[in-house]
Amino acid sequence: GILRPVSGSVTFLDQDITHVEPHNIVRKVLAQVPEGRRIFLQMTVMENLEMGAFTRGKLSQEDIDDVFTRFPRLKERRKQVAGTLSGGEQQMLAMGRALMSHPKLLMLDEPSMGLAPILVDQIFDIVKELNASGTTILLVEQNAGKALEVAHRAYVLETGKIVLTGTGEELSRSDDIRKAYLGG
């Protein structure tokens, strides 16, 4: 909703949302964790989480507890200013903030970017847990190996065009994909 398409349309849950304002898109239970996290750097962890629940009109302790269960590090840092968190902690906060809106569709844009390998594993474990609990995930990720491990359906894009599609398992077995994206 921030950028307007030049052509085409965007449909979500059988509704055209092409020209819907961003805050109303979130109300339709669709949330995004953008590349680069885009958290509120001057606010505390708790204040960022509260902002995630803003469009719902209420903040529940149950929602906060759920985020803190998924991201225990955030509970430890709940009073800390978000801009002082590590990159991995900021990514967890961005995901936690998005979860506060109770999305049916969670869009993740490069969640592993700039993170240490152990944190990448944690983020992808959480992606799997979220999906298993009923949240649909749309993942844009350059770490093809990790993305294909968790993907039910995968698409390979080159300069904005879909060049290959299949299940995550099918694409991870593809010789072309292994050579081009998985290092061998």
C-alpha positions as CSV (number, residue, x, y, z in Angstrom):
1,G,0.0,0.0,0.0
2,I,2.9,2.4,0.3
3,L,3.9,2.1,-3.4
4,R,1.1,2.1,-6.0
5,P,1.3,-0.4,-8.8
6,V,1.5,0.8,-12.3
7,S,-0.5,-2.1,-13.6
8,G,-2.2,-5.2,-12.3
9,S,-3.9,-5.7,-8.9
10,V,-3.3,-7.3,-5.5
11,T,-5.9,-9.6,-4.1
12,F,-5.8,-10.9,-0.5
13,L,-8.5,-13.2,0.9
14,D,-10.7,-12.6,-2.2
15,Q,-10.6,-8.8,-1.7
16,D,-8.8,-6.3,-4.0
17,I,-6.4,-4.4,-1.8
18,T,-4.5,-2.7,-4.6
19,H,-5.5,0.8,-3.4
20,V,-6.1,0.1,0.3
21,E,-4.1,2.3,2.7
22,P,-1.3,0.4,4.5
23,H,-2.9,0.6,8.0
24,N,-6.1,-0.9,6.6
25,I,-4.1,-3.7,5.0
26,V,-2.7,-4.6,8.4
27,R,-6.2,-4.6,9.8
28,K,-7.0,-7.2,7.1
29,V,-4.5,-9.5,9.0
30,L,-1.5,-9.1,6.6
31,A,1.8,-8.0,8.1
32,Q,5.2,-7.3,6.7
33,V,8.7,-7.5,8.2
34,P,10.6,-5.3,5.7
35,E,14.2,-5.7,4.7
36,G,16.4,-3.8,7.1
37,R,13.9,-4.4,9.9
38,R,12.5,-0.8,10.2
39,I,11.9,-0.9,13.9
40,F,11.4,2.3,15.9
41,L,14.9,2.8,17.0
42,Q,14.3,5.5,19.7
43,M,11.5,3.4,21.3
44,T,11.9,0.5,23.8
45,V,11.3,-3.1,22.9
46,M,7.9,-3.0,24.7
47,E,6.9,0.3,22.9
48,N,7.7,-1.4,19.5
49,L,5.6,-4.4,20.4
50,E,2.7,-2.1,21.5
51,M,2.9,-0.4,18.0
52,G,2.5,-3.8,16.5
53,A,-0.9,-4.2,18.2
54,F,-2.0,-0.6,17.4
55,T,-4.4,-1.5,14.5
56,R,-6.1,-4.1,16.7
57,G,-6.9,-1.4,19.2
58,K,-5.8,-3.5,22.2
59,L,-2.6,-4.9,23.7
60,S,-3.0,-8.2,25.5
61,Q,-0.7,-9.8,28.0
62,E,-1.3,-13.1,26.2
63,D,0.1,-11.6,22.9
64,I,3.1,-10.2,24.7
65,D,3.8,-13.5,26.4
66,D,3.5,-15.3,23.1
67,V,6.2,-13.0,21.6
68,F,8.4,-13.4,24.6
69,T,8.0,-17.2,24.5
70,R,9.1,-17.2,20.8
71,F,11.8,-14.6,21.5
72,P,13.1,-14.9,25.1
73,R,15.9,-12.4,24.4
74,L,13.3,-9.7,23.8
75,K,11.8,-10.3,27.3
76,E,15.2,-9.8,28.8
77,R,15.5,-6.5,26.8
78,R,11.9,-5.3,27.1
79,K,12.9,-1.9,28.6
80,Q,15.9,-1.4,26.3
81,V,15.9,1.2,23.5
82,A,15.5,-0.8,20.3
83,G,18.3,1.0,18.5
84,T,20.8,-0.4,20.9
85,L,19.9,-4.1,20.1
86,S,22.1,-6.3,18.0
87,G,21.0,-7.0,14.4
88,G,19.6,-10.4,15.4
89,E,17.6,-8.9,18.3
90,Q,16.3,-6.2,16.0
91,Q,15.1,-8.9,13.5
92,M,13.4,-10.7,16.3
93,L,11.8,-7.5,17.4
94,A,10.6,-6.7,13.9
95,M,9.0,-10.2,13.7
96,G,7.5,-9.9,17.1
97,R,6.0,-6.5,16.3
98,A,4.4,-8.0,13.2
99,L,3.0,-10.9,15.1
100,M,1.3,-8.5,17.5
101,S,-1.2,-7.8,14.7
102,H,-2.2,-11.5,14.5
103,P,-1.5,-11.8,10.8
104,K,-2.9,-14.6,8.7
105,L,-0.2,-13.8,6.2
106,L,3.3,-12.7,7.4
107,M,5.6,-11.4,4.7
108,L,9.3,-11.6,5.5
109,D,11.8,-9.7,3.3
110,E,15.3,-11.0,3.7
111,P,15.0,-12.0,7.4
112,S,18.5,-13.5,7.5
113,M,20.3,-10.5,6.0
114,G,23.4,-9.6,8.0
115,L,22.9,-12.1,10.7
116,A,25.4,-14.6,12.2
117,P,24.7,-18.3,11.1
118,I,23.4,-19.3,14.5
119,L,20.9,-16.5,14.4
120,V,19.9,-17.4,10.9
121,D,19.1,-20.9,12.1
122,Q,17.0,-19.5,15.0
123,I,15.0,-17.2,12.7
124,F,14.3,-20.1,10.3
125,D,13.2,-22.3,13.2
126,I,10.7,-19.6,14.2
127,V,9.5,-19.3,10.6
128,K,8.8,-23.1,10.7
129,E,7.0,-22.8,14.1
130,L,4.9,-19.9,12.9
131,N,3.8,-21.7,9.8
132,A,3.1,-24.9,11.7
133,S,0.9,-22.9,14.1
134,G,-1.3,-21.7,11.1
135,T,0.4,-18.5,9.9
136,T,1.0,-18.4,6.1
137,I,4.5,-17.1,5.4
138,L,5.6,-15.3,2.2
139,L,9.4,-15.4,2.4
140,V,11.7,-13.4,0.1
141,E,15.2,-14.7,0.8
142,Q,18.6,-14.8,-0.9
143,N,19.8,-17.7,1.3
144,A,18.3,-20.2,-1.1
145,G,19.3,-23.2,0.9
146,K,17.5,-22.1,4.1
147,A,14.5,-20.8,2.1
148,L,14.1,-24.1,0.3
149,E,14.3,-26.1,3.6
150,V,11.2,-24.3,4.9
151,A,9.3,-23.7,1.7
152,H,6.1,-25.6,0.8
153,R,6.1,-23.8,-2.6
154,A,9.1,-22.0,-4.1
155,Y,9.6,-19.6,-7.0
156,V,12.9,-18.5,-8.5
157,L,12.9,-14.9,-9.8
158,E,15.4,-13.4,-12.2
159,T,15.0,-9.7,-12.9
160,G,11.4,-9.8,-11.7
161,K,10.3,-12.8,-13.8
162,I,9.5,-16.3,-12.4
163,V,11.9,-18.7,-14.1
164,L,11.3,-21.8,-12.0
165,T,8.7,-23.0,-9.6
166,G,8.1,-26.2,-7.6
167,T,8.0,-27.4,-4.0
168,G,11.0,-26.5,-1.8
169,E,12.1,-30.1,-1.9
170,E,11.9,-30.3,-5.8
171,L,13.9,-27.1,-6.3
172,S,16.5,-28.1,-3.7
173,R,17.1,-31.4,-5.7
174,S,17.3,-29.5,-9.0
175,D,20.8,-29.6,-10.6
176,D,20.3,-26.1,-12.1
177,I,19.3,-24.6,-8.7
178,R,22.2,-26.4,-6.9
179,K,24.7,-25.0,-9.4
180,A,23.3,-21.5,-9.5
181,Y,22.2,-20.9,-6.0
182,L,23.4,-23.5,-3.6
183,G,27.1,-23.6,-4.5
184,G,27.4,-26.9,-6.3
